[in-house]
Amino acid sequence: MSQAEWTGPDRTLVARERNPLWSLGLLRSELVTTLRRWRTLALLAVLAAVPILVGIAVKVETGDGPGAGGRGGEGGPAFIAQITNNGLFLVFTALAVTLPFFLPMAVGVVAGDAIAGEANSGTLRYLLVAPAGRTRLLLVKYATTMAFCLLATLVVALSALAVGALLFPLGDLTTISGTRIDFADGLGRALLIALAVAASLTGLAALGLFVSTLTDSGIAAMATTVGLVITVQILDQIPQLHALQPYFFPHYWMSFADLMRDPVYWDDLTRNLGLQALYVAVFGSAAWARFTTKDITA
């Protein structure tokens, strides 16, 4: 059949597949679908509640007396004692509290459900017929998960900023190094810290997406991803595994605190970003290899 004779639905589908605007439409549709799920909204609500609980706990525990902030630092992040002096420190504390479990759990649920959830509900085959193309669909799913990483981190940061401003004073703040910076600089560093935390979750997002391609059960993929997060973090605390720990994806997660030094200590931050990029490359490639050869029957 000549090109002139080639008409009808098939030609229209190919034209749509080659149109980048159609890909943007698919991404927009995926983002809207993900954010409208009750599960996603519940996860974001839990993340927003954590800073509220931390702020109230610090307020009740320390009271308004002089030097009360010192008691708040016991067993907590290095800057938790500063919350009563400056509410902006609640942003750093909330991110430190949510990063080990709450944020990874939320990202693990979204990433694990990305492909397996579609397969389980029977919509994956129709998405591929659309035509999304397997590679394109996988990229859209990962981009959606990345967007959720950023959104979830910003929800924690903005909730903490609002609660910190409501319960504690705002103003110039003292860095971990002991120097003073103005509030605008501190706010800028808070934004950088939120971005660093979101970037720290990109490796986990790729790992979760790979797990999602291995099964047709969304629940199994979500549970496996969250289980891997917990297991790896436990292994990261075992001294006998110190030679392997720098290669565990959560090992440098708390390096974001170095952004509160003056000058900023970049070594662990760059190691963290490099490690996340490595996980994205390895597990992203593994997810692509698995998904493009997977037999889609449902």
N, C-alpha and C positions, 0 to 999 in steps of 0.2 A: 504494500500500500504506500503510495507516495505521500509526501508531507501535505500536499494540497488536498488529498483525499482524507487525511487524518483529522477527523472531527469528532465531536461528541464528548461524553464524560471523561474518557481517558485523557484526552488532550487537555481538558480543563484541569484535571487533577494534577497533571505534571506541571502545568503552568503555575498552579498554586504552590506546589512543592518548591519550585525554584524562586518564588517570590519571597524576599526577606521579610516583607510586611506580614505575610501569613505566619511566619515563624514568631514574630512579635505578638501576633494575635494569639497564637497557641500558648506562648509564655504568659500573656496577660490572663488568659482563661485559666491556666493552671494555678497562677497566683490567687486569683479570685476563688477558685474552687477550694484550694488549701486553706485560705483564711476564713472561709465560710463554714468550715467543719466545726462542729461543737467540740471535738477533741482538741483542735488547734486553739480555739478560744479559751478552753479550760486550761490548757498549758500556759497560755499567755497570762491568764488571770492568776494562776499560782505564782508565776514569776513576778508579777507586779505586787503580789501580796508579801513576798519575802522582805523587801526593803521596809515595808510598813511595819511588819512584825519586829524587825531588827531595830528600827528607829524607836518604836514604842518601848521595846525592852531596854534599850540604852537610856532612854529618858526616865523610865521608872527606876532603873537600877542606880543610875548616877545622881538623879535629882538635879538641883540647881546650885548645890553647894560648891565652894571653891575647891579646886583640885579633885573634884569628883570624877573627872574623865579618866584618871589613872586607873580606877578599878575596872573600867570597861575594857581595858586592853588585855586582861588576863585570859590566856588561851585563845585569843583572837588574832586577826591580822595586825600587823605592826602599827597601823594607823587608826585602829578602832578607838584608841584613847583620845583621839583628836576630834571625834564626832561632836562632843558637847561644846567644843570651842569653835567649830566650823561645820555647818551642816553639809558642806560639799564632800567632806570625808565619808559621808554615808554612801555616796555613789561608789567610791573605791571599795568600801567594806562590803556593800551589797554584791558587787561583782565578784569579790573574793569568796563570799559565802555561796553564791549560786554556781560559780564555775566548776567546782569539783563534782557536783551531782545534778542540780536542778537544770542548768542550761544543757549539759550533755544529754540528760534524759529527754528533754524536749526535742533536741535536734535528732537524737537517735530514733524517737518515735516517728518524726516526719520523714527522715531519710529511709528508715526501714520499711515504711509503708509506701514509698514512692512507686516502686514497680510491683512489689508483691501485692499491695492493696488493690491495684488495678487488675491484676491477674485473678485475685480472689473474688472480686466483684463481677468479673466477666467483661470488663470494659477495655482491657488491654488490647485485645484483638481489633476492636473497632477503632481505637486510637491509631493503630498501625495502618489500618485500611484508609484512614482519613484523607490523604496519606501524611503521616508525620515522618515516617522513616525511623528506623530503630536508633540510628545515631543521633538524629535530631531530637527525638523524644527523650533519649537519655540525657542529652545536654540540657533540655528544658527542665527535666526533673531535677537535675543537679543545680541549675540556676535558681530554681524555686527553693530548694533546700538552703542554698547560700543566702537567698533573700530572707528566709526565715531565721537563719543564724543572726543576721544583722538586726532584724526586727526584734527578736527575742532579747538580744543584748540591749538594744535601745529602750525597750520596755522596762527592763530592770533599772537602767541608768536614769531614765526620766522619772520613774516612780520614786527612786531614791532621792533625786534632786528635789522633787516636790515635797516629800516628807521631811527632808533635811531642812528645807527653807521654812517649813511650817513649825517644826519643833525646835530648831537650833538656829543660832545666829549665822549669818554669812558675811564674808569679807576676805581680807588677805589671809593667806594660810602658810603654814610652815611645811617645807618638804621633808622627806625622810633624811636628807642630808643636813637639815637644820637651817637652811636659808629661807628667807621670806619671799613670797611671790604674791602679786596682786590677784584679785578675784578673777579678772578676765583671763589671766594666764592659767590660773587653776581650772577655769571652765574649759579652756582649750585643751588642757591636759586630760581632763575628764573625758572629752570627746575622743582624744587619741587612745585613751585606755579602753573605751568602749569598742573602738574599731579593732584594737589589738586583741581583745577578747573574742570578738566575732571572727577574726582571722584565725584564732587558735582552734576554732571549731570546724574549719574547712576540711582538715584531714579526717576527722570523725564523720563528717557528712559524706565524704567519698567512700569510707569504709562501710557506712550504713547502706549506701546505694549499692555497693557490691553485694552485701548480704541480701539485699532486697531482690537481686537478680537470681539468687540461688534457690528460692522457694516461691510457691504460689500462695503462701499463707502470710498475710500481713501481720498477724499477731506474732507468729514465729519469728519473722524478720525483726520486728520491733523489740521483742524480748531478747533476741540474740544480740542485737546491737547494744542495747542498754546493759546486758550482761557482760559484754566485752569491755565496755567502759569501766564497770565496777572491777572486773578481774584485773585489767591492766593497771588500774590505779592501786590496787592491792599489791601487785607485783612491783610497782614503782617504789613501794615503801620497804621492800625487803633488802637489807644491806648486802646479802650475798649475791644479789643480781646487779650490783652497781655498774658492772661492765656493759650490761645490756640496757640499763635504764635510760641513758641519753637517746636511745632510739625508740622509746615508748612515746606515743603521740601526746600523752598528757604531761610529760616530764617537765616541759618549760612553760606550762600554762600560767603559772603564777609570776612569770617574768614581767607581766604588765606593770607590776609595782615599781619596776625600775624607771618608769616614766615619771615617777614622783621624786626622782633624785635630781639634784642640781650640781653638775650637769647630768643629763640623762645617761644611764649606763646601757649601752646598746648591745653588748655581746650576747646575752641570753635572749634578748628580743629577736635578734637576727637568727640565732640558732633555732628559735621556736618557729619563725616564719619559714626558714629553710626546711625544717622537719615536716611542717604541714604541707609544704609544696611537694615534698617527696612522697608523702602519703597520698596526696591528690593524684600525682602522676602514676603511682603504682596501682592503687585500688581503683582509680578512674579507668585506667587501661584494662584492669582485670574485669571491671563491670562491663566495659564496652565489648571485650572479647566474649564474655559469657552471654550478654544480652543479644548480640548480633548473630549468635549461633544457636540461641535457645529456640526450642520448638514450642511455638505459641499455639496451644490447642483450645484455649478458652478465652 
